[in-house]
Amino acid sequence: MDIYKLQDEVNARWTAQKGNPCHLSEQGHALVHLTKALGKIADAFNDAEHEERPFRPGEVDKFLADLVICAARFGKDLDLEAACVARLAEKFPFRSG
């Protein structure tokens, strides 16, 4: 699924949940879910450190997916794909040779 399709799918499903009052707040509620997902990821890493065990990637799969999904909703009024392309080029400029 590309970012444009993801945004379309997320926004269609989000909008269809008219009975969910939390989804009336648009990007504000998506930001709440982004923050919650980040906290859960941090919690999983913290638990691994305190339990002196390796981090298990499967512990955070759904929370990483939540970050992407909520970013797609948060970006409903912008071209998220173009923003990602630009940011990637800015953070990791390609250098040949």
N, CA, C and O atoms as CSV, one atom per row, in Angstrom:
chain,resi,resn,atom,element,x,y,z
A,1,MET,N,N,0.850,-1.168,0.000
A,1,MET,CA,C,0.000,0.000,0.000
A,1,MET,C,C,0.900,1.238,0.000
A,1,MET,O,O,1.795,1.353,0.838
A,2,ASP,N,N,0.671,2.148,-0.921
A,2,ASP,CA,C,1.473,3.374,-0.918
A,2,ASP,C,C,0.845,4.405,0.031
A,2,ASP,O,O,-0.262,4.200,0.531
A,3,ILE,N,N,1.538,5.481,0.269
A,3,ILE,CA,C,1.078,6.467,1.246
A,3,ILE,C,C,-0.233,7.100,0.819
A,3,ILE,O,O,-1.100,7.338,1.660
A,4,TYR,N,N,-0.401,7.382,-0.477
A,4,TYR,CA,C,-1.660,7.977,-0.937
A,4,TYR,C,C,-2.834,7.043,-0.671
A,4,TYR,O,O,-3.884,7.481,-0.200
A,5,LYS,N,N,-2.663,5.772,-0.967
A,5,LYS,CA,C,-3.730,4.797,-0.721
A,5,LYS,C,C,-3.991,4.661,0.775
A,5,LYS,O,O,-5.139,4.548,1.207
A,6,LEU,N,N,-2.922,4.671,1.558
A,6,LEU,CA,C,-3.075,4.589,2.996
A,6,LEU,C,C,-3.879,5.777,3.522
A,6,LEU,O,O,-4.799,5.601,4.322
A,7,GLN,N,N,-3.535,6.976,3.079
A,7,GLN,CA,C,-4.272,8.157,3.528
A,7,GLN,C,C,-5.743,8.059,3.148
A,7,GLN,O,O,-6.615,8.354,3.966
A,8,ASP,N,N,-6.023,7.650,1.922
A,8,ASP,CA,C,-7.412,7.510,1.478
A,8,ASP,C,C,-8.156,6.504,2.345
A,8,ASP,O,O,-9.280,6.758,2.778
A,9,GLU,N,N,-7.527,5.364,2.595
A,9,GLU,CA,C,-8.162,4.302,3.379
A,9,GLU,C,C,-8.402,4.736,4.820
A,9,GLU,O,O,-9.494,4.543,5.354
A,10,VAL,N,N,-7.394,5.316,5.445
A,10,VAL,CA,C,-7.524,5.763,6.834
A,10,VAL,C,C,-8.621,6.820,6.952
A,10,VAL,O,O,-9.469,6.748,7.841
A,11,ASN,N,N,-8.599,7.792,6.057
A,11,ASN,CA,C,-9.573,8.871,6.153
A,11,ASN,C,C,-10.992,8.397,5.856
A,11,ASN,O,O,-11.943,8.906,6.449
A,12,ALA,N,N,-11.154,7.441,4.959
A,12,ALA,CA,C,-12.477,6.888,4.691
A,12,ALA,C,C,-13.001,6.144,5.913
A,12,ALA,O,O,-14.162,6.302,6.291
A,13,ARG,N,N,-12.157,5.343,6.520
A,13,ARG,CA,C,-12.583,4.576,7.703
A,13,ARG,C,C,-12.816,5.498,8.895
A,13,ARG,O,O,-13.772,5.309,9.647
A,14,TRP,N,N,-11.951,6.493,9.072
A,14,TRP,CA,C,-12.082,7.424,10.191
A,14,TRP,C,C,-13.413,8.169,10.076
A,14,TRP,O,O,-14.167,8.263,11.045
A,15,THR,N,N,-13.689,8.687,8.900
A,15,THR,CA,C,-14.910,9.446,8.659
A,15,THR,C,C,-16.157,8.584,8.827
A,15,THR,O,O,-17.203,9.077,9.249
A,16,ALA,N,N,-16.048,7.311,8.500
A,16,ALA,CA,C,-17.200,6.407,8.591
A,16,ALA,C,C,-17.597,6.129,10.036
A,16,ALA,O,O,-18.699,5.637,10.279
A,17,GLN,N,N,-16.746,6.424,10.983
A,17,GLN,CA,C,-17.048,6.167,12.392
A,17,GLN,C,C,-17.744,7.378,13.018
A,17,GLN,O,O,-17.270,7.941,14.004
A,18,LYS,N,N,-18.863,7.761,12.433
A,18,LYS,CA,C,-19.585,8.945,12.890
A,18,LYS,C,C,-20.079,8.807,14.333
A,18,LYS,O,O,-20.245,9.812,15.023
A,19,GLY,N,N,-20.317,7.572,14.800
A,19,GLY,CA,C,-20.792,7.357,16.152
A,19,GLY,C,C,-19.707,7.477,17.205
A,19,GLY,O,O,-20.002,7.443,18.400
A,20,ASN,N,N,-18.454,7.616,16.785
A,20,ASN,CA,C,-17.341,7.725,17.725
A,20,ASN,C,C,-17.042,9.210,17.945
A,20,ASN,O,O,-16.452,9.849,17.074
A,21,PRO,N,N,-17.440,9.773,19.098
A,21,PRO,CA,C,-17.248,11.212,19.310
A,21,PRO,C,C,-15.787,11.642,19.291
A,21,PRO,O,O,-15.489,12.800,18.998
A,22,CYS,N,N,-14.875,10.727,19.599
A,22,CYS,CA,C,-13.450,11.068,19.575
A,22,CYS,C,C,-12.979,11.403,18.167
A,22,CYS,O,O,-12.040,12.180,17.996
A,23,HIS,N,N,-13.610,10.834,17.179
A,23,HIS,CA,C,-13.171,11.047,15.800
A,23,HIS,C,C,-13.724,12.335,15.210
A,23,HIS,O,O,-13.454,12.650,14.050
A,24,LEU,N,N,-14.488,13.078,15.987
A,24,LEU,CA,C,-14.973,14.368,15.521
A,24,LEU,C,C,-13.907,15.446,15.654
A,24,LEU,O,O,-14.015,16.504,15.034
A,25,SER,N,N,-12.883,15.187,16.453
A,25,SER,CA,C,-11.859,16.193,16.706
A,25,SER,C,C,-10.756,16.213,15.649
A,25,SER,O,O,-9.768,16.936,15.777
A,26,GLU,N,N,-10.941,15.415,14.614
A,26,GLU,CA,C,-10.001,15.419,13.491
A,26,GLU,C,C,-8.569,15.147,13.921
A,26,GLU,O,O,-8.300,14.135,14.569
A,27,GLN,N,N,-7.643,16.039,13.568
A,27,GLN,CA,C,-6.227,15.793,13.816
A,27,GLN,C,C,-5.885,15.757,15.291
A,27,GLN,O,O,-4.927,15.089,15.680
A,28,GLY,N,N,-6.636,16.450,16.119
A,28,GLY,CA,C,-6.346,16.455,17.549
A,28,GLY,C,C,-6.396,15.059,18.141
A,28,GLY,O,O,-5.543,14.695,18.950
A,29,HIS,N,N,-7.379,14.285,17.747
A,29,HIS,CA,C,-7.488,12.940,18.290
A,29,HIS,C,C,-6.423,12.020,17.691
A,29,HIS,O,O,-5.920,11.124,18.369
A,30,ALA,N,N,-6.087,12.240,16.436
A,30,ALA,CA,C,-4.996,11.468,15.839
A,30,ALA,C,C,-3.691,11.743,16.585
A,30,ALA,O,O,-2.888,10.833,16.790
A,31,LEU,N,N,-3.483,12.983,16.988
A,31,LEU,CA,C,-2.281,13.332,17.749
A,31,LEU,C,C,-2.265,12.619,19.104
A,31,LEU,O,O,-1.210,12.179,19.561
A,32,VAL,N,N,-3.423,12.505,19.739
A,32,VAL,CA,C,-3.509,11.766,21.000
A,32,VAL,C,C,-3.060,10.319,20.781
A,32,VAL,O,O,-2.293,9.778,21.578
A,33,HIS,N,N,-3.537,9.696,19.704
A,33,HIS,CA,C,-3.167,8.309,19.434
A,33,HIS,C,C,-1.692,8.171,19.050
A,33,HIS,O,O,-1.058,7.175,19.398
A,34,LEU,N,N,-1.144,9.147,18.347
A,34,LEU,CA,C,0.295,9.133,18.043
A,34,LEU,C,C,1.096,9.132,19.343
A,34,LEU,O,O,2.043,8.361,19.500
A,35,THR,N,N,0.709,9.996,20.260
A,35,THR,CA,C,1.405,10.106,21.533
A,35,THR,C,C,1.281,8.824,22.350
A,35,THR,O,O,2.255,8.371,22.950
A,36,LYS,N,N,0.085,8.242,22.372
A,36,LYS,CA,C,-0.114,6.990,23.104
A,36,LYS,C,C,0.765,5.880,22.526
A,36,LYS,O,O,1.379,5.119,23.274
A,37,ALA,N,N,0.824,5.789,21.199
A,37,ALA,CA,C,1.635,4.748,20.563
A,37,ALA,C,C,3.111,4.933,20.895
A,37,ALA,O,O,3.807,3.961,21.188
A,38,LEU,N,N,3.594,6.170,20.853
A,38,LEU,CA,C,4.995,6.426,21.215
A,38,LEU,C,C,5.272,6.013,22.653
A,38,LEU,O,O,6.325,5.448,22.950
A,39,GLY,N,N,4.334,6.292,23.538
A,39,GLY,CA,C,4.503,5.902,24.931
A,39,GLY,C,C,4.573,4.395,25.098
A,39,GLY,O,O,5.364,3.890,25.894
A,40,LYS,N,N,3.749,3.676,24.350
A,40,LYS,CA,C,3.752,2.213,24.447
A,40,LYS,C,C,5.046,1.620,23.899
A,40,LYS,O,O,5.546,0.620,24.415
A,41,ILE,N,N,5.581,2.237,22.857
A,41,ILE,CA,C,6.870,1.786,22.319
A,41,ILE,C,C,7.979,2.044,23.345
A,41,ILE,O,O,8.818,1.178,23.595
A,42,ALA,N,N,7.972,3.231,23.930
A,42,ALA,CA,C,8.962,3.553,24.951
A,42,ALA,C,C,8.840,2.607,26.145
A,42,ALA,O,O,9.848,2.183,26.710
A,43,ASP,N,N,7.615,2.282,26.522
A,43,ASP,CA,C,7.389,1.366,27.634
A,43,ASP,C,C,7.975,-0.018,27.345
A,43,ASP,O,O,8.579,-0.637,28.221
A,44,ALA,N,N,7.794,-0.495,26.117
A,44,ALA,CA,C,8.335,-1.808,25.749
A,44,ALA,C,C,9.859,-1.812,25.817
A,44,ALA,O,O,10.451,-2.777,26.300
A,45,PHE,N,N,10.501,-0.751,25.342
A,45,PHE,CA,C,11.955,-0.662,25.421
A,45,PHE,C,C,12.409,-0.563,26.872
A,45,PHE,O,O,13.399,-1.183,27.261
A,46,ASN,N,N,11.692,0.211,27.662
A,46,ASN,CA,C,12.028,0.354,29.071
A,46,ASN,C,C,11.913,-0.985,29.803
A,46,ASN,O,O,12.792,-1.340,30.589
A,47,ASP,N,N,10.841,-1.719,29.550
A,47,ASP,CA,C,10.667,-3.027,30.182
A,47,ASP,C,C,11.827,-3.958,29.838
A,47,ASP,O,O,12.358,-4.651,30.705
A,48,ALA,N,N,12.212,-3.965,28.563
A,48,ALA,CA,C,13.316,-4.833,28.141
A,48,ALA,C,C,14.604,-4.467,28.890
A,48,ALA,O,O,15.341,-5.347,29.334
A,49,GLU,N,N,14.865,-3.173,29.024
A,49,GLU,CA,C,16.071,-2.748,29.741
A,49,GLU,C,C,16.022,-3.158,31.203
A,49,GLU,O,O,17.000,-3.693,31.727
A,50,HIS,N,N,14.902,-2.918,31.868
A,50,HIS,CA,C,14.786,-3.233,33.290
A,50,HIS,C,C,14.775,-4.732,33.551
A,50,HIS,O,O,15.205,-5.185,34.612
A,51,GLU,N,N,14.288,-5.494,32.593
A,51,GLU,CA,C,14.276,-6.955,32.730
A,51,GLU,C,C,15.570,-7.568,32.213
A,51,GLU,O,O,15.736,-8.788,32.224
A,52,GLU,N,N,16.491,-6.712,31.758
A,52,GLU,CA,C,17.792,-7.132,31.239
A,52,GLU,C,C,17.654,-8.235,30.204
A,52,GLU,O,O,18.314,-9.272,30.275
A,53,ARG,N,N,16.784,-7.985,29.247
A,53,ARG,CA,C,16.550,-8.934,28.163
A,53,ARG,C,C,16.586,-8.180,26.841
A,53,ARG,O,O,16.412,-6.962,26.804
A,54,PRO,N,N,16.812,-8.910,25.768
A,54,PRO,CA,C,16.789,-8.243,24.458
A,54,PRO,C,C,15.376,-7.753,24.131
A,54,PRO,O,O,14.382,-8.359,24.533
A,55,PHE,N,N,15.315,-6.683,23.418
A,55,PHE,CA,C,14.036,-6.177,22.932
A,55,PHE,C,C,13.493,-7.125,21.878
A,55,PHE,O,O,14.233,-7.582,21.007
A,56,ARG,N,N,12.229,-7.416,21.954
A,56,ARG,CA,C,11.585,-8.299,20.976
A,56,ARG,C,C,10.763,-7.445,20.017
A,56,ARG,O,O,9.769,-6.847,20.429
A,57,PRO,N,N,11.159,-7.375,18.740
A,57,PRO,CA,C,10.466,-6.504,17.789
A,57,PRO,C,C,8.950,-6.704,17.740
A,57,PRO,O,O,8.220,-5.731,17.546
A,58,GLY,N,N,8.460,-7.915,17.907
A,58,GLY,CA,C,7.021,-8.155,17.861
A,58,GLY,C,C,6.249,-7.439,18.962
A,58,GLY,O,O,5.023,-7.345,18.904
A,59,GLU,N,N,6.958,-6.940,19.953
A,59,GLU,CA,C,6.307,-6.251,21.063
A,59,GLU,C,C,5.670,-4.932,20.650
A,59,GLU,O,O,4.753,-4.450,21.315
A,60,VAL,N,N,6.138,-4.355,19.577
A,60,VAL,CA,C,5.665,-3.011,19.231
A,60,VAL,C,C,5.073,-2.904,17.819
A,60,VAL,O,O,4.767,-1.803,17.360
A,61,ASP,N,N,4.914,-4.019,17.140
A,61,ASP,CA,C,4.433,-3.957,15.760
A,61,ASP,C,C,3.158,-3.142,15.616
A,61,ASP,O,O,3.075,-2.264,14.758
A,62,LYS,N,N,2.156,-3.428,16.456
A,62,LYS,CA,C,0.875,-2.734,16.300
A,62,LYS,C,C,1.000,-1.254,16.666
A,62,LYS,O,O,0.263,-0.423,16.133
A,63,PHE,N,N,1.916,-0.918,17.563
A,63,PHE,CA,C,2.082,0.488,17.929
A,63,PHE,C,C,2.799,1.265,16.822
A,63,PHE,O,O,2.492,2.432,16.578
A,64,LEU,N,N,3.760,0.608,16.153
A,64,LEU,CA,C,4.402,1.243,14.996
A,64,LEU,C,C,3.378,1.449,13.879
A,64,LEU,O,O,3.379,2.482,13.209
A,65,ALA,N,N,2.511,0.461,13.686
A,65,ALA,CA,C,1.441,0.606,12.685
A,65,ALA,C,C,0.516,1.758,13.062
A,65,ALA,O,O,0.086,2.519,12.195
A,66,ASP,N,N,0.206,1.890,14.361
A,66,ASP,CA,C,-0.630,3.008,14.811
A,66,ASP,C,C,0.003,4.349,14.481
A,66,ASP,O,O,-0.696,5.292,14.110
A,67,LEU,N,N,1.330,4.444,14.614
A,67,LEU,CA,C,2.016,5.694,14.269
A,67,LEU,C,C,1.795,6.052,12.806
A,67,LEU,O,O,1.500,7.198,12.469
A,68,VAL,N,N,1.942,5.054,11.946
A,68,VAL,CA,C,1.781,5.294,10.515
A,68,VAL,C,C,0.331,5.647,10.185
A,68,VAL,O,O,0.071,6.581,9.428
A,69,ILE,N,N,-0.605,4.898,10.756
A,69,ILE,CA,C,-2.027,5.132,10.493
A,69,ILE,C,C,-2.453,6.514,10.986
A,69,ILE,O,O,-3.134,7.250,10.271
A,70,CYS,N,N,-2.055,6.863,12.198
A,70,CYS,CA,C,-2.450,8.168,12.730
A,70,CYS,C,C,-1.753,9.311,12.008
A,70,CYS,O,O,-2.325,10.391,11.861
A,71,ALA,N,N,-0.536,9.088,11.560
A,71,ALA,CA,C,0.139,10.107,10.755
A,71,ALA,C,C,-0.619,10.323,9.448
A,71,ALA,O,O,-0.716,11.450,8.962
A,72,ALA,N,N,-1.150,9.253,8.886
A,72,ALA,CA,C,-1.938,9.375,7.656
A,72,ALA,C,C,-3.187,10.210,7.908
A,72,ALA,O,O,-3.580,11.003,7.052
A,73,ARG,N,N,-3.808,10.048,9.054
A,73,ARG,CA,C,-4.979,10.847,9.394
A,73,ARG,C,C,-4.573,12.272,9.713
A,73,ARG,O,O,-5.226,13.223,9.283
A,74,PHE,N,N,-3.505,12.418,10.460
A,74,PHE,CA,C,-3.045,13.753,10.825
A,74,PHE,C,C,-2.675,14.543,9.580
A,74,PHE,O,O,-2.817,15.765,9.542
A,75,GLY,N,N,-2.202,13.836,8.565
A,75,GLY,CA,C,-1.780,14.488,7.333
A,75,GLY,C,C,-2.865,14.575,6.284
A,75,GLY,O,O,-2.553,14.727,5.103
A,76,LYS,N,N,-4.152,14.482,6.672
A,76,LYS,CA,C,-5.220,14.449,5.680
A,76,LYS,C,C,-5.292,15.711,4.840
A,76,LYS,O,O,-5.793,15.677,3.716
A,77,ASP,N,N,-4.797,16.828,5.368
A,77,ASP,CA,C,-4.856,18.088,4.633
A,77,ASP,C,C,-3.528,18.451,3.971
A,77,ASP,O,O,-3.332,19.586,3.535
A,78,LEU,N,N,-2.618,17.478,3.900
A,78,LEU,CA,C,-1.341,17.725,3.244
A,78,LEU,C,C,-0.940,16.496,2.453
A,78,LEU,O,O,-1.513,15.418,2.611
A,79,ASP,N,N,0.030,16.674,1.620
A,79,ASP,CA,C,0.541,15.568,0.819
A,79,ASP,C,C,1.622,14.877,1.646
A,79,ASP,O,O,2.793,15.256,1.610
A,80,LEU,N,N,1.201,13.855,2.390
A,80,LEU,CA,C,2.114,13.162,3.300
A,80,LEU,C,C,3.255,12.483,2.545
A,80,LEU,O,O,4.389,12.453,3.023
A,81,GLU,N,N,2.957,11.944,1.381
A,81,GLU,CA,C,4.016,11.296,0.598
A,81,GLU,C,C,5.090,12.301,0.200
A,81,GLU,O,O,6.281,12.029,0.350
A,82,ALA,N,N,4.676,13.458,-0.304
A,82,ALA,CA,C,5.643,14.482,-0.691
A,82,ALA,C,C,6.439,14.963,0.523
A,82,ALA,O,O,7.639,15.218,0.418
A,83,ALA,N,N,5.779,15.085,1.666
A,83,ALA,CA,C,6.468,15.504,2.886
A,83,ALA,C,C,7.506,14.471,3.298
A,83,ALA,O,O,8.602,14.833,3.728
A,84,CYS,N,N,7.174,13.180,3.172
A,84,CYS,CA,C,8.125,12.117,3.524
A,84,CYS,C,C,9.316,12.098,2.573
A,84,CYS,O,O,10.457,11.929,3.003
A,85,VAL,N,N,9.052,12.268,1.298
A,85,VAL,CA,C,10.131,12.285,0.308
A,85,VAL,C,C,11.080,13.451,0.594
A,85,VAL,O,O,12.301,13.289,0.572
A,86,ALA,N,N,10.507,14.621,0.861
A,86,ALA,CA,C,11.324,15.794,1.132
A,86,ALA,C,C,12.124,15.621,2.424
A,86,ALA,O,O,13.303,15.970,2.482
A,87,ARG,N,N,11.485,15.086,3.445
A,87,ARG,CA,C,12.165,14.911,4.732
A,87,ARG,C,C,13.279,13.877,4.642
A,87,ARG,O,O,14.349,14.058,5.222
A,88,LEU,N,N,13.028,12.795,3.916
A,88,LEU,CA,C,14.046,11.772,3.726
A,88,LEU,C,C,15.269,12.356,3.022
A,88,LEU,O,O,16.406,12.080,3.406
A,89,ALA,N,N,15.031,13.158,1.997
A,89,ALA,CA,C,16.138,13.790,1.266
A,89,ALA,C,C,16.893,14.766,2.162
A,89,ALA,O,O,18.113,14.897,2.066
A,90,GLU,N,N,16.155,15.448,3.033
A,90,GLU,CA,C,16.784,16.407,3.940
A,90,GLU,C,C,17.617,15.698,5.008
A,90,GLU,O,O,18.740,16.111,5.296
A,91,LYS,N,N,17.077,14.652,5.582
A,91,LYS,CA,C,17.775,13.944,6.663
A,91,LYS,C,C,18.921,13.082,6.154
A,91,LYS,O,O,19.959,12.972,6.808
A,92,PHE,N,N,18.733,12.469,4.983
A,92,PHE,CA,C,19.713,11.530,4.431
A,92,PHE,C,C,19.995,11.877,2.979
A,92,PHE,O,O,19.579,11.152,2.075
A,93,PRO,N,N,20.693,12.970,2.748
A,93,PRO,CA,C,20.952,13.370,1.357
A,93,PRO,C,C,21.779,12.314,0.628
A,93,PRO,O,O,22.723,11.742,1.174
A,94,PHE,N,N,21.400,12.082,-0.599
A,94,PHE,CA,C,22.108,11.099,-1.420
A,94,PHE,C,C,23.419,11.702,-1.893
A,94,PHE,O,O,23.468,12.824,-2.398
A,95,ARG,N,N,24.474,10.931,-1.718
A,95,ARG,CA,C,25.782,11.364,-2.197
A,95,ARG,C,C,26.400,10.225,-2.982
A,95,ARG,O,O,26.656,9.151,-2.437
A,96,SER,N,N,26.637,10.457,-4.250
A,96,SER,CA,C,27.244,9.402,-5.068
A,96,SER,C,C,28.762,9.481,-4.941
A,96,SER,O,O,29.342,10.523,-4.636
A,97,GLY,N,N,29.374,8.326,-5.190
A,97,GLY,CA,C,30.812,8.278,-5.263
A,97,GLY,C,C,31.434,8.020,-3.993
A,97,GLY,O,O,32.660,7.952,-3.909
